[in-house]
Amino acid sequence: MIRLEGATLLTPDERIDHAVLVLDGERIAYAGPAQGAPSAAPEDEIEHVPGRVIIPGFVNAHTHLAMQILRGVADDVPLMPWLEEHVWPIEARMTPEDILQGTRLALLEAVAAGVTCVNDMYGSMDRVAEAIGESGIRGMITQGLIGAQDAERESLRRGVALHERWQGALGGRIQVALGPHAPYTCPPDYLREVADYAAALSAPVHIHLAETRGETEELARQGTSPARVLTQSGLSRQHVIAAHMVFPGDGDIGILASLSLGVAHCPVSNLKLGCGFAPTRRLRDAGVPVGIGSDGAASANLLDPFLSMKAAAWIAKGVAQDAAALTARDVLRMATREGAIALGWPRLGALERGYLADLVVVDLRGYRLQPVFDPYSALVYTATSRDVERVYASGRLIYREGHHLVVDAQDVLASARQAAERIAGQQLL
């Protein structure tokens, strides 16, 4: 067993100082005060970590990992021109090998920032699954489904085949959803067909929804709304992860609250693309679980959950003109346990006995963080990914003090650079 002693355990609900955390394989065996901890055995690996906080591993509730290789390729452009004039034409040139290398590069950044679970939608998802497996973390993977003419049957076939190959793979570290891209790329008949397959497979559904005002206004002209798209198509028969949800329609929040559904809030991407401000407080007040996602690095530029937590808090406070609209504890919950609930992933995102041993050790002793009056405030409002000291996934130490322990970071960087230069057709800095 692995014993971490002397740190402060920090969950949204409880702070335990001078704590002991015991990892037994891929599960947490004990998390609590030292006086109640089981006695150490001679063979236990004991680590003393005073001055640190231990939190659950971050859950990135919505991302496109392979887009790491497109970081900075088209900045300062609104969403639809960004997609149609820049991203989609470049993606058409990407090979499965490019997607593998982009994903591997993204996971270097994500793991170093404390991310231990990702919810990813893209193409060539077998390669994405390979990269997630190599990294040591866990992920929900989704083949992006586009309902456009000849692509309809082929993309859906790939999505179903992906589920057959990877669902529950790697000891349960890989889960598979079906992923209709969005209502504006998937017509109603196609969404109904995806819904039927999702029900037959008992698979969750991952979809971009209500990302822009224009999308919601167009649905209103058609006599529907983002939430009603889910119910009318039958997608809501399964658990749904709705990415963005910036502009729910009239009455939508009540409908969303009645479904098995989680929202993936992507504050940095939504801000940078000029999409708007998701009503996170209203959603959560209605009982809708809201996780935090990065979106892809081509739009958000960074996959940093610390930045996303700050942005989520600042946006909610500013929109509501209420400093308590989202507290530090709220956003920590959203980035960990609530993100797991939004994905429908059980026994994940908490420091409790029997939960998956995915956790992050954050060092609060640095001069940028001192003095620490409140560790929640220090973690959410001040700490950055540079303060991550260790990352454990399934009870395995995968990152420590700036070093990746299960992948060759220099090999990943070199391979990703070669792929990026091939895509760009030029030498890069």
N, C-alpha and C positions, 0 to 999 in steps of 0.2 A: 504494500500500500504506500501511497504518497501522503505525507502529512505536511501541511503548511501551517505554521504556528506564529502567533504574535501579530498578525495583521488585523485590520478592521474589515469585517464582512459588511458589505453595503448592498442592500437590496432596496427596492422602492418602499418596502414596508418595515424594514428593520435594520438597525445599526447594531452590530455586536463588536465591541472592542476587545483586544487581546484574545482573539478567537482562534479556534482550531478548525481546519477543514481537512477531511480525510477522503482521499480518492481511492476507490476499490475498483480497479479496472476502468471501465468506461462510465461508471456511476459514482455519485457522491454517497459516501457511507455515513458521514457525519459533518454537520456544519453548525457550529454553535460555540458557546462559552467554553473556555479551557477546563473549568471545573467539572463539566459534564462530559468531557471527551473520553472516548475509550482509551485504554492504556496503549502506549506504543509497543509494538513487537520488535524484537531485535532486527528483523529483516526489513522493517519499514524504512523508507527514504524520507528523512526529516529535513525540511527547509524552514529556517527562521526568517520571517519577513516583517519585522516591525517597521512602522512608518509607511507601510503600503496599505492600500485598500484592495480588496478582492471583490469583483463584481461578476455577474454572469457574462458569458461571451455575448458580444453584440450580434443581433440578427439584422442583416441587411434585407429588408422586406421586399425590395424591388430593385433589380439592377440588370444591366446588360454587360457582363464582364468583358466580353471580347472587344467591346468598343473602346477599351483602354488603348488599343492600338491606333485609334482615331482621335486621341485626346488633342484638343486644340486645332483640329482640322477646319472647323467652321464656327468661330465664336461670333457673338454679338449679332445673331440672326434669329428672327422669330421661329417658332416651332415648325409650322408647315413648310415655309421656304427652306428651313434648315434640313428637314427630312427630304423633301422632294428634289431640291436643287443641289444638295451637298452629300448628305449621308447615304441615301439610298443608291445613288450612282456609284459611290465608292464601295459600298457593301457588295454591289454586284460583281466587283472585281476580287473580292476576298475568297480565298480558298479555305477548305477545312483546316489546313495547316496554319493559315493566318489566324483563324479563330482559336485554335489551340494555343498559339503563342500569345495572342492578346489576352486570353483568359489566364494563362499562367502569369503574365505580367500583372494583371489586375489582382490576382490572389497574393502576390508579394506585398502589395500595398495594403490590401484588406487585412491580411493576417497580422501584419506589423501594427495595425491600428486596433487590433482586438476583435475583429470579426471572425466568428466561428460558425456562422450559418448564413447562406445566401439564398435568395430566391431569384433565379436567373431565367431570362427569356431571350432566345436568340435562334440562330440556325446552326446546323452541324453540331447538335447538342451531344452526340456521342463524344466528341472531342472535349467539350466543356466538362462532361462527366469525368473523363479521364483526368483532366487538370484538377478538378475538385478532389478526386480520389488521391492524387499525388500530394496535394497540399495538406491532407490530414483533417480538413474540416468537413462539414456536411452541407448539403444543398438540395433545394427543390429546383428541378430543371424543367424547362418548358420549351418545346419547339414552337417558335412563333408561327401562327397560322394566318395566312392572308387569303381572304375569300375573293379572289379576282380571277375569273375565267379559268384557264387551264391550271392555274396554281392551286385551285381549291382542293381537288382530289389528292394531288400529290402532297401538299403540305399536311393535310389531315392524315393521310396514310403514314407519313413520317412521324407525326405526333403520336399516333396509336402504337406504331412500332417501337418508338422510344420508350413508351410506358411498358411494353412487353419485355424489353431488354433490361431496363434499368430500375424499375420500381422495386424498392427495398434492397437494392444492391449495396455492396460494400458494408455488410452488417447493418443495414438500415440507414446508412449515412446518406443515401440518395433516395429522394422521393420525386415523383413525376406528376406534373399537372398538365392539363391541356390548355393551350394558350391562344385563343382567338385574339389577334393583335388589338383591335379596337372596333367599335361600331362603324367608324368611317372607312375601315378597310375590309369589313366583313358584313355582307348584306344579311338581312333577317333570316332567309332560308338557310344560309350557311351556318349562322349562329345556332339555329335549331338542330342542324345536323351534328354540330360539335357537342351540343348539349346532350343529344342522345348517346353519343360515344362516351362522354364523360360519365353519364349515369351507368352505362353498361360496364365501365371499367372501375366505377367507384372512385374516380379521379377528381381532385379539386380543379378549379378553373382559375386561370391567371389572365387578367385582361386589363389593358389601359382603359380608363373610363373617366369621362368628365374632366379631361386634362385642360381644355381651353373653353372659354366662353362661347366661341363660335361653334364648337362641337355640340354643346348643350342646346344652343339656340337652334341649330339645324335639326336636332331631334325633336325639339318643341314644334317646329314647323311640320314635322311628320306626325305630330299628335302623340308623341311619347317623350320619355325622359331617360337619363342614364339608368336609374334604378329599375324603371319599367322595362327597359331593354332586357335586363337580367330575368325578370319574371315572365315576360312575354315569350322569350326565346326558350325558356326552360333551363337556362344556365344555372339558375338559383336552386335547382334541385340538388346541386352539389355545393360544397363549400367554395366560396369565391374569394379570391384576393383581387381587390380592385385597386389598381395603381393610380395614384394622383388624387382623384375625386376633389378637384379644385372648385368645380362649379356644379354641385348637385342641383337637380331641378326642383321645382315647387313640390313639396311633399315627399321628396326623395329620402330625406334623412330618416323619417319614420319607417319607410319601406325598408331601407337598408338595415335598420335596427331589428327588423322582424326576420331577417334572413340569417343563415349561417354564412357570415361574411366578415372579412377584415379589410381595412383600408391600408395601403402602403403610401404614407405621406413622404414626398420627396421635395423637401423645402428648398434645397440649394438649386436643384435643376429647375424647379418651377420659377424661382426668382430669376435665374440667369436667362431663361428663355422668355421671360416676361409674361408668363402664363397667369400669374395671380397668386392668391393666398387661400389655401385650403382651410375650410372651417373646422379645424381640428377640435376646438373646444366644444362646438355644437355636436359634432359627431360623437365625441367621447361622453358628453353629458347624456346623449340619447342611448348610450350603451354599446356603441359600435367600437370594437377594438381597433386601435390605430397604431400600426408599427411605423418605423422610420426606414426609408430606403434612400439610396444614393442616386438612383438611375444610373446611366452609363457615364463613363468619364468623358465621352464626346460632348455631353451636355453639361454635366456637373463639374468636370475637370478633376475632381478629387473623390475618392471613395472613403472619406474620413468620417466615421460616426460621431466623433467629437464635434466637428464642424456642423454636422447635420443636427445634432442635439441643440447646439447653440442657436442655429437658424430657426429650428422649430419653436423654441421658446421665445425668441425675439419677435418672430412674426405673430405668434398668438397674442403676445402681450400688446404689441403695437396695434393690431387689428381691433382687439377688444378694448383698447385703452385701459387695460387692467393688468397691473404688474403680477397678479396672481393667476392669470388666465391659464398658463401652464407653468408649474413649478419645476424646480430641479428634479424633485422626486418623480413628477409626472413624466418628464422626458426620459429619465433613466428607465422607467417602466416601459415606455413606448419603444425604446431602443433595445430592450431585452425581452422581458416576459411577455409584454403585450404584442411585440413583434412575432413571437412564437405562436401566441394565440391567433393573431391575424393570419398566420400561415396554416393554422390547424395542426401544429406539430406538438404532440403531447410530450410531457416530461422534459421540457426544454425551457431554458431562460430563467431558471431560479437556482438559488443556492440552498437546496433542500435535499434531504436524504431520498435516494432513489431517482433523483433527476440526473440527466446526462451531465457528465463532468466536463462541460465546456465553460471555461472561466478565464478571467483576465486579471493579472496583478498589475496595479498601477502605482507608481512611485510618486508620492506627494511630498517628498522631502526637498525637492529642488527649489531654488530661489524664486523661480517664477510663480510658485504656488504658495509660498509662505507669506504670512502665517495662515494656518488652516483653522479658522473658527468653526467652519461647517464643512465636513467632507463632501456632502452632496453638492454644495455650491462650488467647492474646489474642483470636483470631478467634472461637473457639467459646464460651468461658466468659465473656468480658467484652464483646466488641463487640456492637453492636445495629444495627438497620437505619439508624439515624442516621449511622453511620460509612461507609455506602456512598457513594462519591464518583462513580463512573461505572458505567454498565451498557452493554455491547455485546451486540447480538443479530444473528446472521448477519453479523458484521463491521461493523454499523452502530451508531453511538453514539446511544442512545435516551434516556439519562438522564444528567444531569451536575449535580452540586453543588446538588441540591434542585429541579432543573427538568426537567420532561418535555419532550423535544425533538420528539416526533412526534405528540403529541396535545395538545389544549387542555384543560388540567386544570380551569380555571374553568368551562368549558362542561360538562365531565363532571360536576362537582360540582353545578352548578345543575340539570341534567337529572335526575340521580339523586335529588336532594332532592324535586323535583316528583313523581317516580314514587313515592317512599316516602310522601309525604303523601297521595297518592291512595289507595295501598293501605291506609294506616292510617286514612284518613278524618278526619285531624286535622292541625293545624299542629304541626310538630316543632321542637325547639330548634335 
